[in-house]
Amino acid sequence: MSAHQRLNRSTRNPLIALTLGAVLALAAAAPRAESPVTLEVGYMPILPVAQLFVLEEAGWADEAGLDLALTRFGSGPAMVQALASGELDVMVFGIGPAMVSRSRDIPIQVLAASIQEQIGLMATGELAEAFADEPDDAAAAFELFEERTGSRPRIATFPQGSVPDTVLRHWLIEELDVGVDAVDILPMGADRVQQALLAGAVDGASTLEPILTTVRERVDGARVVATAGDMLPGQPGAVLAARESVIANEREALIRLLALHERATRQLNDQPTEVAPYVREFVGKRLIPLATVERALQSPASNYVADPAAIREGTRRMHDFQIRQGSLVKPVDLSALFNDTLYEAATDGD
């Protein structure tokens, strides 16, 4: 007997027909699950954007109906190039590249902060020794290094326009008054900065976590000789930004993402060891020991914030410096760069 015949026979029975009709009616009335909203997200495997790693690896994004298509980049400037080519909906990168994007008429807005004062100058070998001998005078330490070695310190950092590069230049020019010629600045991606420090190919680096903690643990005598507070007080760091077209078309999805970003920020500040396994999945490809990630999340350079208002003044100072240095092709309207409304909606104004 065919299925069609069985169905016809069963519907001749009034009770079965009634039951079947009720089931079909309930099925028709049941709300269909909404399809998840897909967002193309660019990121770097560094601790300043750890909120993304927590909310994705913990499964919060899936629970909120967000399908985050993640693309890894080696530096913020590389992400700017992708933006200029029409790629990416959401970016978690430095405020420096965010301003560079806006100065090039790429229509993005900063929706949330991620971290502030996260940069440190790591010194190894002869440079670390020079700073040990001149602990209170960085300019004198650079001079002492050159006297002893016959060359200027080689300082690795991210490409020009990035936050680590901008902070280094600000320190040399504005704080120490020695200029960028006091050192040899070597731009490179995040992975190469760590490799160069571990291999002894450079004397120091303006960089961030987990590179700072990893190098300190693996290289004898390595030490952080200047913090962001020394180099650019109130320094803004990584941010969460989105294209204006995505803000217009996927506003509710972005509000959900920002609510998760705020939640992850609280977790990173209050329970860093609990979320460390999530972060480790992204920053070390399991090559960095969990204990190292835990220490990095609790280091003085891990100052997680979410409220974009917390970095506005620091952004202004960095913007003005970048204009003077020519890192920005033109001034950026910072009031247009920041869009606080979605963060306020995500946090109910808290």
Secondary structure as GFF3:
##gff-version 3
##sequence-region A 1 350
A	DSSP	alpha_helix	3	11	.	.	.	ID=ss1
A	DSSP	alpha_helix	14	29	.	.	.	ID=ss2
A	DSSP	beta_strand	37	43	.	.	.	ID=ss3
A	DSSP	three_ten_helix	47	49	.	.	.	ID=ss4
A	DSSP	alpha_helix	50	57	.	.	.	ID=ss5
A	DSSP	alpha_helix	60	63	.	.	.	ID=ss6
A	DSSP	beta_strand	66	72	.	.	.	ID=ss7
A	DSSP	alpha_helix	76	84	.	.	.	ID=ss8
A	DSSP	beta_strand	90	94	.	.	.	ID=ss9
A	DSSP	alpha_helix	95	103	.	.	.	ID=ss10
A	DSSP	beta_strand	108	113	.	.	.	ID=ss11
A	DSSP	beta_strand	120	123	.	.	.	ID=ss12
A	DSSP	alpha_helix	125	133	.	.	.	ID=ss13
A	DSSP	alpha_helix	138	149	.	.	.	ID=ss14
A	DSSP	beta_strand	154	157	.	.	.	ID=ss15
A	DSSP	alpha_helix	163	170	.	.	.	ID=ss16
A	DSSP	pi_helix	171	175	.	.	.	ID=ss17
A	DSSP	three_ten_helix	180	182	.	.	.	ID=ss18
A	DSSP	beta_strand	184	187	.	.	.	ID=ss19
A	DSSP	alpha_helix	190	199	.	.	.	ID=ss20
A	DSSP	beta_strand	204	207	.	.	.	ID=ss21
A	DSSP	alpha_helix	211	218	.	.	.	ID=ss22
A	DSSP	beta_strand	223	227	.	.	.	ID=ss23
A	DSSP	alpha_helix	228	231	.	.	.	ID=ss24
A	DSSP	beta_strand	238	243	.	.	.	ID=ss25
A	DSSP	alpha_helix	244	249	.	.	.	ID=ss26
A	DSSP	alpha_helix	251	270	.	.	.	ID=ss27
A	DSSP	alpha_helix	272	283	.	.	.	ID=ss28
A	DSSP	alpha_helix	290	297	.	.	.	ID=ss29
A	DSSP	three_ten_helix	308	311	.	.	.	ID=ss30
A	DSSP	alpha_helix	312	325	.	.	.	ID=ss31
A	DSSP	alpha_helix	334	337	.	.	.	ID=ss32
A	DSSP	alpha_helix	341	347	.	.	.	ID=ss33
###
